[in-house]
Structures are given as structure tokens and as C-alpha cells.
């Protein structure tokens, strides 16, 4: 993912959080800027955490594949 794609996804996550906050509160009370920021930040943090988990899973899978290939080749990694 490029930096531009990442930024677009982050902006989208923040926009969704702001829209959700607005619809959850209805017209009864406006959402404070701090509350909107906090919700956007949590949405962004959740996205990053999920992305990090996926990267960890992929690296683990790649390490297993490398170990299997090295075992077949008779050249274990240090």
C-alpha cells in the first residue's frame, strides 16, 4: 500500500467515525471536536492494529515456508 492509499484510508476511517458519531447523537447534541477526534483516532488505531496483525501472520507464514524449503535443501537457517 502506498502512502497516498494509506492516507486516503485513514481519512475515510475518520470520516466514517464522524458520520457515525453524528448519527448516533442525532440532532440532540452536537459532537465536540475532541470527541470527534477521539473517535477518528480510535478508528485509525483499529485499522493500524488490524494491519499489523495481518503483517505478523504473513511474516510467520513466510518464516514457516522458508524453514520448510531450507529443510528440504539441507541448509537450515542460523
N, C-alpha and C positions, 0 to 999 in steps of 0.2 A: 504494500500500500504506500502510495506517495504521500508526502507531507500535505499536499493540497487535498487529497482524498481524506486524509485523517482530519484535517481542519473542517472540511465540509461535514463529515460525520459528527464531529463534536458540536458544531453549530446546530446541526439538525437535532441532536440529542437535547441540547439546551432549549431550543425552540419547542420541542415536544413537551419538555418538563414545564415550561412556562405556560403553554396552552393547557396542559393538564391541571396545573395549579389554578388557572383562571376558571376552567370549567368545574373543578371541584368546589371552588369557593362561590361560584355563581356570581351574581351581581350584589350579593350581600355586603361583601367587604373586599376592597382591593388587596392584591397581593403586594407585600412590601418588596422593595428592591432586594433587600437582604434575603428574604425568604425565596424569592425567585432565583437569586444567585445560588443559594444553598441547594435548591432542588436541581438546578442545572449542573452544579458541581457534582452532586451525587450521581446524576445520570452519566456524566462524563467519567467519573471514577468507576462506576459499574462497567462501562464499556471497556475501559482500560484493564480492569481486573479480569474480565472475560477473555479479552485478547491475550493477556499474559498467560492465563491458564491454558489457552489453546496452543500458544507457543511452547510452553513447558511440555505439553502432551506430545507435540510434534518432535521436539528435541529428544524426548525419551524414546519415542518410536524409532527415530533415526539412529540413536545410540544402540538400540537392540539390533537393528538391521546391520549396522557396521560390525558389531560384535559377531553376528552370525556369519557374515562374509569373511571376517578375519579368521574365525574358527575353521571355516571350510578351507581357507588358504593356508592354514597352519601358521599364521603370523599374528598372534594376539597383541592387542594394543597395550602399551605400558600403563 
